[in-house]
Amino acid sequence: MIRPTIAIAAHGVDVVHGDGRVALGGLNLTVRSGERIALIGPSGAGKTSLLRLCGLGIAPARGRLTILDESPWSVDARALRAMRRRIGLVHQMPAIPPRQRVVHAVLAGALGRWPWWRALSSLVMPADCDGAERELARLALADRLFDRCDRLSGGQLQRVALARVLYQRPDLVLADEPVAAMDPALADSTVSLLVADARERGATLVASLHAVDLALRHFERVIGIGNGQIRFDLPPQQIDTALLDHLYSSGGSHGARPDPAPVVASGLSGPSLAPCR
């Protein structure tokens, strides 16, 4: 498959909640294939809504959206499923069944590319224990391969979810606060791994982070979001304390469309377990 040149393109996109509140208003954003981007901003600013939009979890109320060089809401159901297989999602609170074994949680990353019979048989006899263990080892969790997920801490569950996406090897990785439950040192090494993996594979990575220092240290492009709009879109070297203070003091509630134009760097955007076989 030919890798797309543009991973995300949004032009005048609005996302509106069911109660009429505007989650994202007039969004203009272009993300080139292979870019690694951090989203920062106050809680409720629209970061999760942006990731859900790009992950095809919600459709725009208005505007044009292109993901991986395709218009997701104008294709048939089969093509939409194929697009979703190329997108890896990491949630702040991973939706992993508590009684599921870690090995199965990681191998779930391959369900989109495995035939149905292999996926079913792997539920009884894990199909690729070595592959799952390899990804877990990168996150210092290899020794938990056969543990039940309800025996893991929140930070360990987040790393299992990351191992699943690493095993999936998608073209586009969307991570919503992927290290929120980890201590600072572990969070730093985990973000570093996620960024390095995307760089090595040429994949696109978009991650929302509350820890601004991680965004500035590891990502080549940082987008500040406030009140459902892009406030700035800059390389980390151009982001100073005053810009951050303004972003976080502006609040995160949705609904109003503020007037100031975003600060944009030129050229960046317009916004009982069987043994393994």
C-alpha positions as a Python dict, from the first residue, in 0.01 Angstrom:
ca = {
    (1, 'M'): (0, 0, 0),
    (2, 'I'): (126, 344, -95),
    (3, 'R'): (175, 562, 210),
    (4, 'P'): (-37, 878, 192),
    (5, 'T'): (132, 1215, 160),
    (6, 'I'): (-128, 1388, 377),
    (7, 'A'): (-242, 1204, 688),
    (8, 'I'): (-501, 1458, 806),
    (9, 'A'): (-660, 1753, 629),
    (10, 'A'): (-946, 1948, 785),
    (11, 'H'): (-1097, 2256, 621),
    (12, 'G'): (-1360, 2457, 810),
    (13, 'V'): (-1455, 2159, 1023),
    (14, 'D'): (-1705, 2193, 1307),
    (15, 'V'): (-1772, 1922, 1565),
    (16, 'V'): (-2089, 1974, 1767),
    (17, 'H'): (-2204, 1776, 2072),
    (18, 'G'): (-2557, 1641, 2087),
    (19, 'D'): (-2659, 1922, 2321),
    (20, 'G'): (-2547, 2181, 2067),
    (21, 'R'): (-2217, 2276, 2229),
    (22, 'V'): (-1934, 2335, 1984),
    (23, 'A'): (-1642, 2099, 2053),
    (24, 'L'): (-1436, 2224, 1757),
    (25, 'G'): (-1519, 2530, 1552),
    (26, 'G'): (-1386, 2622, 1208),
    (27, 'L'): (-1094, 2380, 1231),
    (28, 'N'): (-825, 2415, 964),
    (29, 'L'): (-542, 2167, 999),
    (30, 'T'): (-301, 1983, 772),
    (31, 'V'): (-80, 1700, 899),
    (32, 'R'): (170, 1556, 656),
    (33, 'S'): (244, 1186, 656),
    (34, 'G'): (524, 1103, 902),
    (35, 'E'): (482, 1412, 1119),
    (36, 'R'): (487, 1378, 1498),
    (37, 'I'): (257, 1628, 1664),
    (38, 'A'): (164, 1702, 2026),
    (39, 'L'): (-168, 1860, 2123),
    (40, 'I'): (-168, 2069, 2440),
    (41, 'G'): (-424, 2290, 2612),
    (42, 'P'): (-654, 2303, 2914),
    (43, 'S'): (-900, 2027, 2998),
    (44, 'G'): (-1213, 2052, 2787),
    (45, 'A'): (-1039, 2252, 2516),
    (46, 'G'): (-1122, 2004, 2236),
    (47, 'K'): (-812, 1783, 2220),
    (48, 'T'): (-1002, 1457, 2267),
    (49, 'S'): (-1269, 1567, 2019),
    (50, 'L'): (-997, 1633, 1761),
    (51, 'L'): (-850, 1287, 1814),
    (52, 'R'): (-1192, 1124, 1792),
    (53, 'L'): (-1257, 1314, 1470),
    (54, 'C'): (-928, 1198, 1318),
    (55, 'G'): (-989, 844, 1444),
    (56, 'L'): (-1325, 834, 1263),
    (57, 'G'): (-1514, 805, 1591),
    (58, 'I'): (-1724, 1112, 1515),
    (59, 'A'): (-1820, 1287, 1193),
    (60, 'P'): (-1791, 1661, 1138),
    (61, 'A'): (-2111, 1867, 1147),
    (62, 'R'): (-1968, 2095, 879),
    (63, 'G'): (-1655, 2124, 668),
    (64, 'R'): (-1431, 1887, 474),
    (65, 'L'): (-1220, 1613, 632),
    (66, 'T'): (-962, 1391, 465),
    (67, 'I'): (-785, 1109, 651),
    (68, 'L'): (-503, 911, 488),
    (69, 'D'): (-581, 1067, 150),
    (70, 'E'): (-947, 956, 163),
    (71, 'S'): (-1276, 1122, 253),
    (72, 'P'): (-1402, 888, 525),
    (73, 'W'): (-1767, 989, 528),
    (74, 'S'): (-1818, 953, 156),
    (75, 'V'): (-1693, 593, 118),
    (76, 'D'): (-1886, 270, 168),
    (77, 'A'): (-1880, 67, 490),
    (78, 'R'): (-1612, -173, 365),
    (79, 'A'): (-1374, 109, 272),
    (80, 'L'): (-1439, 278, 605),
    (81, 'R'): (-1344, -41, 792),
    (82, 'A'): (-1026, -62, 585),
    (83, 'M'): (-939, 296, 681),
    (84, 'R'): (-996, 225, 1048),
    (85, 'R'): (-756, -70, 1030),
    (86, 'R'): (-482, 176, 934),
    (87, 'I'): (-541, 391, 1243),
    (88, 'G'): (-408, 302, 1588),
    (89, 'L'): (-593, 445, 1889),
    (90, 'V'): (-458, 481, 2242),
    (91, 'H'): (-707, 602, 2503),
    (92, 'Q'): (-631, 757, 2838),
    (93, 'M'): (-836, 480, 3001),
    (94, 'P'): (-778, 177, 2776),
    (95, 'A'): (-1090, -26, 2701),
    (96, 'I'): (-934, -362, 2786),
    (97, 'P'): (-1155, -638, 2933),
    (98, 'P'): (-1038, -690, 3293),
    (99, 'R'): (-1029, -1071, 3270),
    (100, 'Q'): (-837, -1067, 2941),
    (101, 'R'): (-477, -1185, 2943),
    (102, 'V'): (-212, -934, 2849),
    (103, 'V'): (-98, -1144, 2553),
    (104, 'H'): (-448, -1134, 2402),
    (105, 'A'): (-477, -760, 2463),
    (106, 'V'): (-156, -700, 2267),
    (107, 'L'): (-238, -942, 1984),
    (108, 'A'): (-572, -764, 1938),
    (109, 'G'): (-369, -507, 1748),
    (110, 'A'): (-349, -753, 1458),
    (111, 'L'): (-718, -843, 1438),
    (112, 'G'): (-769, -601, 1149),
    (113, 'R'): (-516, -780, 930),
    (114, 'W'): (-567, -1143, 1039),
    (115, 'P'): (-826, -1366, 870),
    (116, 'W'): (-1125, -1445, 1093),
    (117, 'W'): (-1020, -1804, 1157),
    (118, 'R'): (-678, -1699, 1287),
    (119, 'A'): (-832, -1434, 1511),
    (120, 'L'): (-1072, -1690, 1662),
    (121, 'S'): (-811, -1960, 1712),
    (122, 'S'): (-577, -1709, 1874),
    (123, 'L'): (-832, -1660, 2152),
    (124, 'V'): (-764, -2020, 2254),
    (125, 'M'): (-398, -2051, 2161),
    (126, 'P'): (-222, -1713, 2121),
    (127, 'A'): (-93, -1697, 1767),
    (128, 'D'): (221, -1489, 1818),
    (129, 'C'): (344, -1489, 2177),
    (130, 'D'): (692, -1392, 2065),
    (131, 'G'): (561, -1083, 1885),
    (132, 'A'): (350, -976, 2182),
    (133, 'E'): (638, -1032, 2423),
    (134, 'R'): (874, -834, 2200),
    (135, 'E'): (650, -526, 2209),
    (136, 'L'): (589, -562, 2583),
    (137, 'A'): (965, -585, 2641),
    (138, 'R'): (1008, -243, 2479),
    (139, 'L'): (781, -113, 2753),
    (140, 'A'): (937, -314, 3037),
    (141, 'L'): (634, -542, 3068),
    (142, 'A'): (753, -871, 2918),
    (143, 'D'): (715, -1047, 3252),
    (144, 'R'): (340, -972, 3256),
    (145, 'L'): (266, -1153, 2928),
    (146, 'F'): (21, -1405, 3075),
    (147, 'D'): (-118, -1192, 3360),
    (148, 'R'): (-481, -1093, 3366),
    (149, 'C'): (-532, -726, 3289),
    (150, 'D'): (-726, -663, 3610),
    (151, 'R'): (-404, -734, 3801),
    (152, 'L'): (-224, -442, 3640),
    (153, 'S'): (-196, -82, 3757),
    (154, 'G'): (-333, 207, 3553),
    (155, 'G'): (12, 288, 3419),
    (156, 'Q'): (72, -75, 3323),
    (157, 'L'): (-261, -89, 3140),
    (158, 'Q'): (-161, 219, 2945),
    (159, 'R'): (161, 47, 2844),
    (160, 'V'): (-32, -264, 2737),
    (161, 'A'): (-248, -42, 2517),
    (162, 'L'): (66, 112, 2368),
    (163, 'A'): (213, -234, 2307),
    (164, 'R'): (-105, -324, 2118),
    (165, 'V'): (-62, -23, 1888),
    (166, 'L'): (309, -100, 1841),
    (167, 'Y'): (210, -453, 1739),
    (168, 'Q'): (-59, -317, 1505),
    (169, 'R'): (189, -97, 1316),
    (170, 'P'): (-70, 149, 1181),
    (171, 'D'): (-7, 436, 942),
    (172, 'L'): (-166, 687, 1181),
    (173, 'V'): (-134, 671, 1561),
    (174, 'L'): (-370, 882, 1773),
    (175, 'A'): (-290, 884, 2144),
    (176, 'D'): (-509, 1059, 2402),
    (177, 'E'): (-307, 1124, 2721),
    (178, 'P'): (-120, 793, 2675),
    (179, 'V'): (108, 840, 2979),
    (180, 'A'): (-126, 1015, 3223),
    (181, 'A'): (-106, 731, 3479),
    (182, 'M'): (273, 696, 3469),
    (183, 'D'): (539, 854, 3688),
    (184, 'P'): (745, 1132, 3522),
    (185, 'A'): (1050, 919, 3439),
    (186, 'L'): (843, 636, 3292),
    (187, 'A'): (624, 881, 3104),
    (188, 'D'): (930, 1042, 2948),
    (189, 'S'): (1081, 710, 2832),
    (190, 'T'): (745, 588, 2703),
    (191, 'V'): (678, 901, 2497),
    (192, 'S'): (1032, 879, 2363),
    (193, 'L'): (966, 520, 2251),
    (194, 'L'): (635, 612, 2088),
    (195, 'V'): (795, 898, 1895),
    (196, 'A'): (1097, 688, 1793),
    (197, 'D'): (876, 404, 1667),
    (198, 'A'): (673, 645, 1453),
    (199, 'R'): (991, 800, 1316),
    (200, 'E'): (1145, 463, 1228),
    (201, 'R'): (830, 340, 1050),
    (202, 'G'): (745, 668, 884),
    (203, 'A'): (409, 665, 1062),
    (204, 'T'): (215, 975, 1164),
    (205, 'L'): (172, 1038, 1537),
    (206, 'V'): (-69, 1281, 1702),
    (207, 'A'): (-74, 1273, 2083),
    (208, 'S'): (-250, 1490, 2339),
    (209, 'L'): (-48, 1557, 2653),
    (210, 'H'): (-111, 1740, 2979),
    (211, 'A'): (263, 1740, 3049),
    (212, 'V'): (379, 2035, 2840),
    (213, 'D'): (746, 1952, 2901),
    (214, 'L'): (701, 1617, 2725),
    (215, 'A'): (542, 1789, 2427),
    (216, 'L'): (820, 2043, 2398),
    (217, 'R'): (1098, 1788, 2446),
    (218, 'H'): (988, 1508, 2214),
    (219, 'F'): (773, 1651, 1934),
    (220, 'E'): (866, 1848, 1625),
    (221, 'R'): (537, 2036, 1613),
    (222, 'V'): (311, 2146, 1898),
    (223, 'I'): (-48, 2259, 1857),
    (224, 'G'): (-217, 2456, 2134),
    (225, 'I'): (-595, 2416, 2152),
    (226, 'G'): (-829, 2638, 2354),
    (227, 'N'): (-1206, 2672, 2348),
    (228, 'G'): (-1238, 2439, 2052),
    (229, 'Q'): (-995, 2625, 1827),
    (230, 'I'): (-628, 2606, 1735),
    (231, 'R'): (-452, 2888, 1923),
    (232, 'F'): (-104, 2822, 1790),
    (233, 'D'): (74, 2570, 1570),
    (234, 'L'): (451, 2598, 1613),
    (235, 'P'): (778, 2411, 1651),
    (236, 'P'): (866, 2380, 2021),
    (237, 'Q'): (1157, 2624, 1993),
    (238, 'Q'): (910, 2906, 1922),
    (239, 'I'): (682, 2841, 2220),
    (240, 'D'): (754, 3054, 2524),
    (241, 'T'): (607, 3094, 2870),
    (242, 'A'): (387, 3387, 2769),
    (243, 'L'): (225, 3184, 2492),
    (244, 'L'): (160, 2894, 2727),
    (245, 'D'): (22, 3121, 3000),
    (246, 'H'): (-221, 3272, 2751),
    (247, 'L'): (-330, 2929, 2628),
    (248, 'Y'): (-402, 2789, 2973),
    (249, 'S'): (-558, 3105, 3111),
    (250, 'S'): (-809, 3120, 2827),
    (251, 'G'): (-1004, 2825, 2967),
    (252, 'G'): (-1124, 2504, 2813),
    (253, 'S'): (-1502, 2535, 2797),
    (254, 'H'): (-1669, 2490, 2461),
    (255, 'G'): (-1938, 2694, 2297),
    (256, 'A'): (-1809, 3040, 2213),
    (257, 'R'): (-1591, 3102, 1912),
    (258, 'P'): (-1312, 3338, 2013),
    (259, 'D'): (-1199, 3601, 1768),
    (260, 'P'): (-817, 3595, 1778),
    (261, 'A'): (-650, 3416, 1490),
    (262, 'P'): (-419, 3125, 1570),
    (263, 'V'): (-43, 3165, 1568),
    (264, 'V'): (83, 2943, 1287),
    (265, 'A'): (434, 2871, 1171),
    (266, 'S'): (470, 2916, 797),
    (267, 'G'): (401, 2599, 599),
    (268, 'L'): (265, 2396, 892),
    (269, 'S'): (-112, 2423, 882),
    (270, 'G'): (-416, 2626, 830),
    (271, 'P'): (-514, 2437, 1157),
    (272, 'S'): (-657, -2112, 3153),
    (273, 'L'): (-435, -2024, 2884),
    (274, 'A'): (-315, -2259, 2614),
    (275, 'P'): (53, -2245, 2521),
    (276, 'C'): (157, -2027, 2231),
    (277, 'R'): (211, -2186, 1898),
}
